[in-house]
Amino acid sequence: VVVGVIDTRTGRLRQEPDIISRGFVYMRESKELVAETKRRVQQIIERGITANHGKTVNDRYIKNKLRDDLGDFLFHKTKRRPMILPVLISV
C-alpha cells in the first residue's frame, strides 16, 4: 500500500509517502528498497501534478501511474510483482 497526502492548494505532497508491505519484503531488511520506492512515489506524484499544470490532481491518472511504474521498478529490483494499492488523500 502506498499512501500519499496531497495539499489541494499547492498540489504537492504534504509529507513523505508511507509504504506498507505485507508479504512482499521484510521492511527492516529492505530499508534501501523502501527509501528508493518512496523517492519514486514522490517523483511520480510531482510529475503527475506538473503534467496537469498545477490544476486539480487527476487521482485516477496518478494511481495508475503509481501502479505501473512502481510495479516495473519493484519487479526489476526483486523479480517479484507485488499488488500495489495506491491511496491518495487530498487535504
C-alpha positions in Angstrom: 0.0 0.0 0.0 1.3 3.4 -1.0 -0.3 6.4 0.9 0.3 9.9 -0.2 -1.3 13.1 1.4 -1.7 15.8 -1.2 -2.2 19.5 -0.4 -5.1 20.6 -2.7 -3.9 24.3 -2.7 -0.4 23.6 -3.8 -0.8 20.2 -5.4 2.3 18.9 -3.6 2.8 16.1 -1.1 2.3 17.4 2.5 4.6 14.7 3.9 6.7 11.8 2.9 4.6 9.0 1.4 4.0 5.9 3.6 4.7 2.4 2.3 3.0 -0.6 3.9 4.2 -4.0 2.9 2.6 -7.3 3.8 4.1 -10.5 2.5 6.4 -8.9 -0.1 9.6 -7.8 1.6 10.6 -7.5 5.2 10.7 -3.8 5.8 13.6 -3.8 8.3 15.8 -5.7 5.9 14.9 -3.7 2.9 15.4 -0.1 4.0 17.2 1.0 0.8 14.5 -0.5 -1.4 11.8 1.2 0.7 13.6 4.6 0.6 14.1 4.4 -3.2 10.4 3.4 -3.6 9.4 6.5 -1.6 11.5 8.7 -3.8 9.9 7.3 -6.9 6.4 7.8 -5.4 7.3 11.5 -4.8 8.6 11.9 -8.4 5.5 10.2 -9.9 3.1 12.3 -7.9 5.0 15.6 -8.7 5.2 14.7 -12.4 1.5 14.0 -12.5 0.8 17.3 -10.9 3.2 19.1 -13.2 1.6 17.4 -16.2 -1.7 18.8 -15.1 -0.2 22.3 -14.9 -0.8 22.6 -11.2 -4.6 22.2 -11.6 -6.8 19.8 -9.7 -4.9 16.5 -9.4 -6.3 13.7 -11.6 -6.3 10.9 -8.9 -7.0 8.1 -11.4 -4.0 9.1 -13.6 -1.6 9.2 -10.7 -2.9 6.0 -9.2 -2.5 4.1 -12.5 1.0 5.6 -13.0 2.0 4.6 -9.4 0.8 1.0 -10.1 2.6 0.7 -13.4 5.8 2.5 -12.6 6.3 1.0 -9.1 5.4 -2.4 -10.4 8.1 -2.2 -13.1 10.6 -0.8 -10.6 10.0 -3.5 -7.9 10.0 -6.3 -10.5 13.3 -5.1 -11.8 14.8 -5.0 -8.2 13.2 -8.1 -6.7 12.0 -10.3 -9.7 8.6 -10.3 -7.9 5.5 -8.4 -8.8 3.6 -7.1 -5.7 0.0 -5.9 -5.7 0.2 -2.1 -5.4 -2.7 -0.3 -3.8 -2.2 3.5 -4.1 -4.2 5.7 -1.6 -4.2 9.4 -2.3 -5.7 11.7 0.4 -6.4 15.3 -0.6 -6.4 17.8 2.2 
